[in-house]
């Protein structure tokens, strides 16, 4: 039996804005009854599993990111039936894992999307040989091969047999997943406040034994990134011609984050290699990820550009409807390790589900904060910051909160969680953590970042175990 199904919105987002990353591989149309087609799926599935999960998106050119026409006579749904795909993966994976197949729709065409689960604890090797049917002496897959999604092979995301320089990442991913299991066990067994502080200290999380002077310095640095980013945002807005509908988005609530890696780098240039490393390292936990790659967007005004030795993009879309794609994002990232992101609250851009400027869904924000932290860790590792010496400082900033109530609405289970309205219009929080933090151990950090925000609504508190469950849901790509 295959794993849990993927939300249709997520599937459609993957094909609407396709990109090649370490966790997402684009493939042209394949004949899975052919050895070459089966090999490509098997290699990609094993590589993504070893990269801790992701997606294989079928029917796209991986260079142009454009959709390809469906081969004549192909029944897409039957050709990529989950039993067929699972059979191929199980045939070649030494350690079996379940996959899911869904179909994203673009321009009326169904594109198969194979979802590979996260949670790998031991590297998955190929358990069988597969020979080239036109050259029987040549192996397409060799027993014992460990495939991996890597940047080391040619500088761009690719699937290849793991090289010596890849093994550090592979071992670290497996170790992080094992460490996370232990962390979850300890948090369940030790629920007291003092125990939580102890765990944070052991993990190097907020308040974890770091000299206060250094933490204050990092707080100031990330706050400075937030301020500089906002000024750049104002300049970008001033240079953009907006429709009346798009200008209306400026009146809604927002959330922003300033991220600084410490120690910062000097003398680096915001070139194409830097941009590709950042965007390729993004695990793509959601269909509209933080610090996303907008190079393939149809509106050229949304595409990234270099300014003052940093990459920027102002993405504006005021489309409406039940499957709303309304977005108002500004992002900037610099090679010195400074990253900025500003977004209009989703609570204000989905009018068919919730009235703008009235509600605030805390679960949505837990997902967003968790995504920022997890993606920041992935980008830092992709940029080869020293994992033992580097810390991340993140300052979060929310606006337009006054008068809102806590309402759970995004998952179609509408419920008012607090009838007390927020009396503050803006809220700022700060967290810091070491770069070698395991992604599956970030729940306490997410709790620290969102606790003051949620408490502003009549003292409401989301239990730590609930936050951990929602963080796990994000990391497992089950949104």
C-alpha positions in Angstrom: 0.0 0.0 0.0 1.3 3.4 -0.9 1.8 6.3 1.5 -0.6 9.1 2.2 -2.1 11.1 -0.6 -0.9 14.6 -1.4 -3.2 17.6 -1.3 -4.3 18.5 -4.8 -3.4 22.1 -4.3 0.2 21.0 -3.6 0.3 18.9 -6.8 -1.0 21.8 -8.9 1.5 24.2 -7.4 4.4 21.8 -8.3 3.5 21.8 -12.0 2.5 25.5 -12.0 5.9 26.6 -10.9 8.3 23.7 -11.7 11.9 23.9 -10.5 14.8 21.6 -10.1 16.2 21.4 -6.6 17.9 18.8 -4.4 14.5 17.5 -3.4 12.6 17.9 -6.7 13.6 16.3 -10.0 11.9 17.1 -13.3 11.7 14.3 -15.8 10.4 14.1 -19.4 7.7 11.7 -20.3 8.9 8.1 -19.6 7.8 4.6 -20.7 8.0 2.7 -17.4 7.7 -0.6 -19.3 11.1 0.2 -20.9 14.3 -0.5 -19.0 15.5 3.1 -19.6 12.3 4.6 -18.2 12.3 2.2 -15.2 15.9 3.0 -14.5 15.3 6.8 -14.5 12.5 6.4 -12.0 14.4 4.0 -9.8 17.6 6.1 -9.7 15.6 9.3 -9.0 13.5 7.7 -6.3 16.6 6.3 -4.5 18.5 9.6 -4.8 15.6 11.6 -3.4 15.0 9.1 -0.6 18.7 9.5 0.4 18.2 13.3 0.2 15.4 12.8 2.8 12.4 12.9 0.5 10.8 15.0 -2.2 9.2 14.7 -5.6 9.7 13.5 -9.1 7.6 15.6 -11.5 6.9 14.0 -14.9 6.4 15.7 -18.3 8.8 18.7 -18.1 12.1 19.8 -19.7 14.6 20.1 -16.9 16.5 22.8 -18.6 13.7 25.2 -19.8 11.2 24.1 -17.1 8.5 24.0 -19.8 5.9 21.3 -20.1 6.3 18.7 -22.8 3.5 17.3 -25.0 2.1 14.0 -23.8 3.3 11.1 -26.1 0.7 10.0 -28.6 -1.4 7.2 -27.3 -0.2 7.4 -23.7 -2.8 7.0 -20.9 -1.1 9.1 -18.3 -3.1 7.8 -15.3 -2.6 4.1 -16.1 1.0 4.5 -17.3 2.0 6.0 -13.9 -0.3 3.9 -11.7 1.1 3.8 -8.1 1.4 0.0 -8.3 3.6 0.3 -11.3 5.8 2.9 -9.8 5.9 1.1 -6.4 6.9 -2.1 -8.2 9.9 -0.4 -9.8 11.1 1.2 -6.6 10.7 -2.0 -4.6 12.5 -4.0 -7.2 15.6 -1.8 -6.9 15.6 -0.4 -3.4 17.5 -2.6 -0.9 15.5 -1.1 1.9 11.9 -0.7 0.7 9.9 2.5 1.2 6.4 3.5 0.1 5.8 6.0 -2.6 2.7 8.0 -3.6 1.6 9.0 -7.0 -0.6 12.1 -7.7 -1.4 14.2 -10.7 -0.9 17.9 -11.0 -2.9 19.7 -13.7 -1.4 22.4 -16.0 -3.2 23.7 -19.1 -5.6 20.8 -18.9 -2.8 18.2 -18.9 -2.3 15.7 -16.0 1.4 15.5 -14.9 2.3 12.5 -12.7 4.1 13.4 -9.5 5.8 10.7 -7.5 6.2 11.6 -3.8 9.2 10.1 -2.0 8.8 10.1 1.9 11.3 11.6 4.3 12.8 9.8 7.3 15.7 7.8 5.8 17.8 6.4 8.7 20.2 4.2 6.7 21.4 5.0 3.1 19.2 3.2 0.5 21.3 1.2 -2.0 20.3 -0.5 -5.2 19.7 -4.2 -4.6 19.7 -5.4 -8.2 21.6 -4.8 -11.5 19.8 -3.4 -14.5 21.6 -3.7 -17.9 21.2 -1.5 -20.9 19.0 -3.5 -23.4 20.9 -2.1 -26.4 24.3 -2.8 -24.7 24.0 -5.9 -22.4 27.5 -5.3 -21.0 26.6 -1.9 -19.6 24.9 -1.5 -16.3 22.3 1.3 -16.0 22.0 0.4 -12.3 24.6 -1.7 -10.4 23.8 -3.6 -7.2 25.2 -1.6 -4.3 24.9 1.8 -6.0 23.9 4.6 -3.6 22.2 7.4 -5.6 22.0 10.9 -4.3 20.7 14.3 -5.3 23.8 16.5 -5.3 25.4 19.7 -6.5 28.8 18.1 -6.4 28.6 16.3 -9.8 28.3 19.4 -12.1 27.3 22.3 -9.9 23.6 22.0 -10.6 21.1 19.6 -9.0 21.5 16.1 -10.4 21.1 12.5 -9.6 24.3 10.5 -9.5 26.1 7.7 -7.7 27.3 9.2 -4.4 30.8 10.7 -4.6 33.1 10.8 -1.6 32.2 14.4 -1.0 28.5 13.4 -0.8 28.8 11.0 2.0 29.1 13.6 4.8 25.7 14.9 3.8 24.2 11.4 3.5 25.4 10.3 6.9 24.3 13.6 8.4 20.7 13.2 7.0 20.4 9.7 8.4 21.9 10.7 11.8 19.5 13.7 12.0 16.5 11.5 11.5 17.7 9.1 14.2 18.5 12.0 16.5 15.0 13.4 16.0 13.4 10.1 17.1 15.4 10.3 20.4 14.5 14.0 20.8 10.8 13.3 20.4 11.0 10.5 22.9 12.7 12.7 25.5 10.2 15.5 25.0 7.3 13.2 25.5 8.8 11.8 28.7 10.1 15.1 30.1 7.3 17.6 29.8 8.2 20.0 32.6 9.4 23.5 32.0 12.8 22.8 33.4 13.2 19.7 31.2 12.3 21.7 28.1 15.0 24.2 29.0 17.4 21.4 29.4 16.6 19.9 26.0 16.9 23.3 24.4 20.3 23.7 26.0 21.4 20.2 24.8 20.2 21.0 21.3 21.8 24.5 21.2 18.4 26.1 20.9 17.1 29.3 22.4 18.7 30.0 25.7 21.0 27.0 25.2 24.2 28.0 26.9 25.4 30.5 24.3 27.1 33.6 25.8 24.6 36.4 26.1 26.9 38.9 24.4 27.1 36.8 21.3 23.3 36.2 21.2 22.6 39.9 21.5 25.1 40.6 18.7 23.3 38.1 16.4 19.9 39.5 17.4 21.1 43.0 16.4 22.5 41.6 13.1 19.3 39.9 12.1 17.3 42.9 13.1 19.5 45.0 10.8 18.8 42.6 8.0 15.1 43.1 8.6 15.4 46.9 8.5 17.6 46.9 5.3 15.3 44.4 3.7 12.3 46.6 4.4 14.0 49.6 2.8 14.8 47.6 -0.3 11.2 46.5 -0.4 10.0 50.1 -0.4 12.4 50.9 -3.3 11.1 47.8 -5.2 7.5 48.9 -4.7 8.3 52.4 -5.8 9.7 51.1 -9.1 6.8 48.7 -9.8 3.6 49.7 -11.7 0.8 48.1 -9.7 -2.9 47.7 -10.6 -5.6 49.0 -8.2 -6.2 45.4 -7.1 -2.5 44.9 -6.5 -2.2 48.1 -4.6 -5.1 47.0 -2.3 -2.8 44.2 -1.0 -0.5 46.9 0.5 -3.2 47.5 3.2 -3.2 43.9 4.5 -1.2 42.3 7.3 2.3 41.0 6.7 4.9 38.8 8.2 8.6 39.2 7.6 11.9 37.6 8.6 15.5 38.8 8.7 18.0 36.0 8.7 21.7 36.4 9.3 24.3 33.6 9.3 27.2 34.2 11.8 30.0 34.5 11.1 29.1 36.5 8.0 31.1 36.0 4.8 33.1 38.8 3.2 34.2 39.4 -0.4 31.5 37.1 -2.0 29.6 38.0 -5.2 25.9 37.6 -5.9 26.5 35.7 -9.1 24.5 32.9 -10.8 26.3 30.2 -9.0 25.3 31.7 -5.6 21.6 32.0 -6.7 21.5 28.5 -8.0 23.1 27.1 -4.9 20.5 28.9 -2.7 17.4 27.9 -4.7 18.7 24.3 -5.4 19.3 23.8 -1.7 15.6 24.7 -0.9 13.9 21.4 0.2 10.5 22.7 -1.2 8.4 21.7 1.8 5.4 23.7 0.3 4.2 24.6 -3.1 5.1 28.2 -2.6 8.3 27.9 -0.6 10.2 30.7 1.2 13.0 32.2 -0.9 11.6 30.5 -4.0 13.1 30.5 -7.5 11.0 32.8 -9.7 13.2 32.6 -12.8 10.6 30.6 -14.7 7.6 32.9 -13.8 5.6 34.1 -16.8 5.5 37.7 -15.6 9.1 38.9 -16.2 8.5 41.6 -13.5 8.3 38.8 -10.9 11.7 37.3 -11.9 14.8 37.9 -9.8 17.5 40.5 -10.4 20.8 41.6 -8.9 20.9 44.8 -7.0 23.6 46.1 -4.5 25.3 42.7 -4.6 22.2 40.8 -3.6 19.4 38.9 -5.4 15.9 40.4 -5.1 12.5 39.6 -6.4 9.1 41.3 -6.0 6.4 38.8 -6.8 2.9 40.2 -7.2 -0.2 38.3 -8.1 -3.7 39.4 -7.2 -5.6 36.6 -8.8 -8.6 35.4 -6.8 -10.9 32.4 -6.6 -11.2 29.2 -4.5 -7.8 28.0 -5.7 -6.5 31.5 -5.1 -2.9 32.2 -6.2 -2.8 35.7 -4.6 0.7 36.5 -3.5 2.6 39.6 -2.6 6.2 38.7 -1.7 9.5 40.5 -1.6 12.7 38.6 -1.0 16.4 39.4 -1.0 19.4 37.3 -0.2 23.1 38.3 -0.1 26.2 36.2 -0.4 27.4 37.5 3.0 24.6 35.4 4.6 21.8 38.0 5.0 18.4 36.8 3.9 15.1 38.8 3.9 11.5 37.8 3.2 8.3 39.8 3.4 4.8 38.4 2.6 1.2 39.5 2.9 -0.6 37.3 5.4 -2.5 34.4 3.8 -5.4 35.2 6.1 -5.9 38.3 4.0 -5.5 36.8 0.5 -8.1 34.0 0.5 -11.4 35.9 0.6 -13.5 33.0 -0.4 -12.5 31.2 2.7 -12.0 33.9 5.3 -12.7 37.6 5.5 -9.5 39.7 5.2 -8.1 41.6 8.2 -10.3 39.8 10.7 -8.6 36.5 11.5 -5.2 35.0 12.2 -4.6 31.3 11.8 -1.9 30.2 14.2 -1.4 26.8 12.6 -0.6 28.5 9.3 2.0 30.6 10.9 3.5 27.7 12.7 4.0 26.0 9.3 5.5 29.2 7.9 7.9 29.7 10.7 8.9 26.1 10.7 9.5 26.3 6.9 11.7 29.4 7.4 13.9 27.6 10.0 14.1 24.3 8.1 14.9 26.0 4.7 17.4 28.3 6.4 19.3 25.3 7.8 19.3 23.6 4.3 20.5 26.8 2.6 23.3 27.3 5.1 24.5 23.7 4.6 24.2 24.1 0.8 26.3 27.3 0.9 28.9 25.3 2.9 28.9 27.4 6.0 30.9 25.7 8.7 28.2 23.6 10.6 30.2 23.5 13.8 30.9 27.2 14.0 27.9 28.9 12.3 24.8 30.1 14.1 21.5 31.5 12.5 19.8 34.5 13.9 16.2 35.1 12.8 14.1 38.1 13.7 10.4 37.7 12.8 8.0 40.7 12.5 4.3 40.7 12.1 2.1 43.7 11.1 -1.6 44.5 10.9 -2.6 42.3 13.9 -4.8 44.7 15.9 -8.4 43.6 16.1 -7.9 40.1 14.8 -9.0 36.9 16.4 -7.3 33.5 16.4 -9.3 31.4 13.9 -8.3 28.0 12.5 -9.6 28.1 8.9 -6.8 27.0 6.5 -7.4 23.3 6.8 -11.2 23.6 6.2 -11.8 22.9 9.9 -13.0 26.3 10.9 -12.9 27.1 14.6 -12.4 30.3 16.6 -9.6 29.5 19.0 -9.7 32.8 20.9 -12.5 35.3 21.2 -10.0 37.9 22.6 -8.8 40.2 19.9 -5.2 41.1 19.5 -4.5 44.6 20.9 -1.1 45.0 19.4 -0.6 45.9 15.8 3.0 44.6 15.5 4.9 41.9 17.2 8.6 41.0 16.9 10.3 37.8 18.1 13.9 36.5 17.8 15.4 33.1 17.8 18.9 31.7 17.2 20.2 28.2 16.7 23.3 26.4 15.4 23.6 25.3 11.8 24.1 21.7 12.8 20.6 21.5 14.3 18.7 18.5 12.9 15.6 19.7 10.9 13.4 17.2 12.8 14.5 18.8 16.1 13.4 22.4 15.4 10.0 22.2 17.1 11.2 23.9 20.3 12.7 26.7 18.3 9.4 27.2 16.3 7.6 27.2 19.7 9.9 30.0 21.0 9.4 32.1 17.8 5.6 31.9 17.8 4.8 31.8 21.6 4.7 35.6 22.1 2.8 36.1 18.9 0.0 33.6 19.8 -0.1 34.8 23.4 -1.0 38.3 22.2 -4.5 36.8 21.5 -5.8 36.7 25.0 -2.9 34.7 26.3 -3.6 31.7 24.1 -1.0 28.9 24.0 -0.5 26.1 21.5 0.7 23.0 23.3 4.3 22.0 22.5 3.2 18.5 21.4 0.8 20.1 18.9 3.5 22.3 17.5 5.8 19.3 17.2 3.1 17.4 15.3 2.5 20.3 12.9 6.3 20.7 12.3 6.6 17.0 11.5 3.7 17.4 9.1 5.5 20.1 7.2 8.8 18.3 7.1 7.1 15.1 5.8 5.4 17.2 3.1 1.9 16.2 4.2 0.3 19.7 4.0 
